[in-house]
Amino acid sequence: MSKRNIPPSEALYPLPVVLVSCLDRSNDKACAITIAWCGVIASKPPQIYVSIRPSRYSHKIIESEREFVVNIPSKDIMSQVDFCGTHSGRNTDKFKECSFKAIPSSKIASPMISECPVNIECRLKDILRLGSHDAFIGEVVAVHTDEKIIDEKGKIDYEKAKPFVYNQGEYWDLGKKIGYYGCSCR
């Protein structure tokens, strides 16, 4: 098979799509930003990162307030999620425009988004200045899930959660499960 060398880029795919919510306590304004540059960075203690351009309104809030919530949306609200990634919170109330219900978090002041089946509360641990984006590393302090997506073993049923991913400018649904960790060893 022949390979073609293409210019360096952020060619990694698929990427999870999340809504990061935060609260500007100076004016009691909740904000949400769509992020695909995110992921797990450590498991003990659990930490995740979200990368945000310094020009974004949420960047300033998270840097100042030192906390955020990673809300994992379902494909049912894909249009609202896209809206939150294409409009600035500086001049748009995204919660109002998207009809999102802000619900209190259990450990931090930033609100969770009720319409997202999974919500991960994070306290800011570090900021890595990397170029076009800064990576906010958050220590997970609480995780909330909708009861309706929990299976009989107490785990998230991803078919019911209906997450979606970002692939180089496009949103994609997840397909069917094709294996599990360690399946090659059995």
C-alpha positions as CSV (number, residue, x, y, z in Angstrom):
1,M,0.0,0.0,0.0
2,S,1.4,3.4,-0.9
3,K,1.3,6.3,1.5
4,R,1.2,10.0,0.8
5,N,3.1,12.5,2.9
6,I,0.8,15.4,3.8
7,P,1.7,18.6,5.7
8,P,1.7,18.5,9.5
9,S,-1.7,19.2,11.0
10,E,-3.9,18.2,13.9
11,A,-4.9,15.0,11.9
12,L,-5.9,13.0,15.0
13,Y,-9.4,11.7,14.8
14,P,-12.0,11.1,16.1
15,L,-12.2,13.6,18.9
16,P,-14.8,13.7,21.6
17,V,-17.2,16.7,21.5
18,V,-17.9,18.3,24.8
19,L,-19.5,21.4,26.2
20,V,-17.4,23.1,28.8
21,S,-19.4,25.2,31.2
22,C,-18.0,27.8,33.5
23,L,-19.3,30.7,35.7
24,D,-18.0,34.3,35.6
25,R,-18.6,35.2,39.3
26,S,-17.9,38.9,38.6
27,N,-21.3,39.1,36.8
28,D,-22.9,35.8,37.8
29,K,-22.9,34.8,34.1
30,A,-22.8,31.1,33.0
31,C,-21.1,30.3,29.7
32,A,-20.7,27.2,27.6
33,I,-18.1,26.5,24.9
34,T,-17.9,23.6,22.5
35,I,-14.5,21.8,22.6
36,A,-13.1,18.9,20.7
37,W,-9.5,19.4,21.8
38,C,-9.9,17.4,25.0
39,G,-9.2,14.1,26.6
40,V,-7.9,12.1,29.6
41,I,-4.5,13.1,30.8
42,A,-4.1,11.0,33.9
43,S,-6.1,8.4,35.9
44,K,-4.7,8.7,39.4
45,P,-5.9,11.3,40.4
46,P,-8.3,11.5,37.5
47,Q,-7.5,14.5,35.3
48,I,-8.8,15.7,31.9
49,Y,-7.7,18.5,29.7
50,V,-9.5,21.0,27.5
51,S,-7.6,23.2,25.0
52,I,-9.0,26.7,24.4
53,R,-7.7,29.6,22.4
54,P,-6.7,32.6,24.6
55,S,-9.0,34.8,22.6
56,R,-12.1,32.9,23.7
57,Y,-14.4,34.3,26.4
58,S,-14.4,31.0,28.4
59,H,-10.6,31.0,28.5
60,K,-10.6,34.2,30.6
61,I,-13.3,32.8,32.9
62,I,-11.6,29.4,33.5
63,E,-8.2,31.0,34.1
64,S,-9.8,33.4,36.6
65,E,-12.2,31.1,38.4
66,R,-10.0,28.0,38.3
67,E,-12.8,25.5,37.6
68,F,-15.0,24.1,34.9
69,V,-17.5,21.4,34.0
70,V,-17.0,19.0,31.1
71,N,-20.5,18.1,29.9
72,I,-20.8,15.3,27.4
73,P,-23.7,16.0,25.1
74,S,-25.8,13.5,23.2
75,K,-26.3,13.7,19.5
76,D,-29.9,14.9,20.2
77,I,-28.5,18.4,21.0
78,M,-25.9,18.5,18.2
79,S,-27.3,21.7,16.7
80,Q,-27.1,23.5,20.1
81,V,-23.6,22.2,20.7
82,D,-22.5,23.5,17.3
83,F,-24.1,26.9,18.1
84,C,-22.0,27.1,21.3
85,G,-18.9,26.6,19.2
86,T,-19.7,29.2,16.7
87,H,-21.0,32.1,18.9
88,S,-19.1,34.0,21.6
89,G,-20.3,34.2,25.2
90,R,-19.1,37.8,25.3
91,N,-22.3,38.9,23.6
92,T,-24.5,35.8,23.6
93,D,-26.3,34.1,26.4
94,K,-25.7,30.5,25.1
95,F,-27.8,28.9,27.9
96,K,-30.8,31.0,26.9
97,E,-30.3,30.7,23.2
98,C,-29.9,26.9,23.4
99,S,-32.6,26.5,26.1
100,F,-30.0,24.8,28.3
101,K,-30.9,24.4,32.0
102,A,-28.0,25.3,34.3
103,I,-28.0,23.0,37.4
104,P,-25.8,23.3,40.4
105,S,-22.6,21.3,40.6
106,S,-21.9,19.4,43.8
107,K,-18.3,20.6,44.4
108,I,-17.7,23.8,42.4
109,A,-19.6,27.0,41.4
110,S,-19.6,26.4,37.6
111,P,-23.0,24.9,36.6
112,M,-23.7,21.6,34.9
113,I,-25.8,21.5,31.7
114,S,-28.9,19.4,32.5
115,E,-29.4,18.3,28.8
116,C,-26.0,16.5,28.8
117,P,-26.2,13.0,30.2
118,V,-22.7,13.1,31.7
119,N,-21.2,16.0,33.6
120,I,-17.6,16.1,35.0
121,E,-16.7,18.7,37.6
122,C,-13.1,19.8,37.5
123,R,-10.8,22.1,39.5
124,L,-8.1,23.7,37.5
125,K,-4.7,22.1,38.3
126,D,-2.5,23.7,35.7
127,I,-2.4,25.6,32.4
128,L,0.0,24.7,29.6
129,R,0.7,27.5,27.2
130,L,1.1,25.6,23.9
131,G,0.7,28.0,21.0
132,S,-2.6,28.6,19.4
133,H,-4.3,27.0,22.4
134,D,-3.8,26.7,26.1
135,A,-4.4,23.3,27.7
136,F,-6.4,23.6,31.0
137,I,-5.7,20.5,33.1
138,G,-8.6,19.8,35.5
139,E,-8.6,17.4,38.4
140,V,-12.0,15.5,38.4
141,V,-13.7,16.2,41.7
142,A,-17.2,14.8,40.8
143,V,-18.9,12.9,38.0
144,H,-22.7,12.9,37.4
145,T,-24.7,10.7,35.0
146,D,-28.4,10.6,34.1
147,E,-30.0,7.5,35.7
148,K,-31.5,6.5,32.3
149,I,-28.1,5.8,30.7
150,I,-26.8,3.6,33.5
151,D,-26.9,-0.2,32.7
152,E,-27.5,-3.0,35.2
153,K,-23.8,-3.2,36.1
154,G,-23.7,0.5,37.0
155,K,-21.8,1.6,33.9
156,I,-22.6,4.1,31.2
157,D,-24.6,2.5,28.4
158,Y,-23.1,4.5,25.4
159,E,-25.9,3.5,23.1
160,K,-28.3,5.3,25.4
161,A,-25.9,8.2,26.1
162,K,-25.6,8.8,22.3
163,P,-22.2,10.7,22.2
164,F,-20.8,12.0,19.0
165,V,-17.4,12.9,17.7
166,Y,-15.6,15.5,15.7
167,N,-13.7,14.5,12.5
168,Q,-11.8,17.2,10.8
169,G,-14.7,19.7,10.6
170,E,-17.6,17.2,10.7
171,Y,-19.7,15.6,13.5
172,W,-20.0,11.9,13.4
173,D,-22.3,9.5,15.2
174,L,-20.7,6.5,16.9
175,G,-21.1,3.1,15.4
176,K,-21.6,-0.2,17.1
177,K,-19.2,-1.8,19.7
178,I,-16.6,-3.9,17.9
179,G,-14.6,-5.2,20.8
180,Y,-13.4,-4.4,24.3
181,Y,-10.1,-3.8,26.1
182,G,-8.2,-7.0,26.3
183,C,-10.3,-8.9,23.7
184,S,-7.2,-9.9,21.8
185,C,-5.9,-11.7,24.9
186,R,-8.8,-14.1,25.3
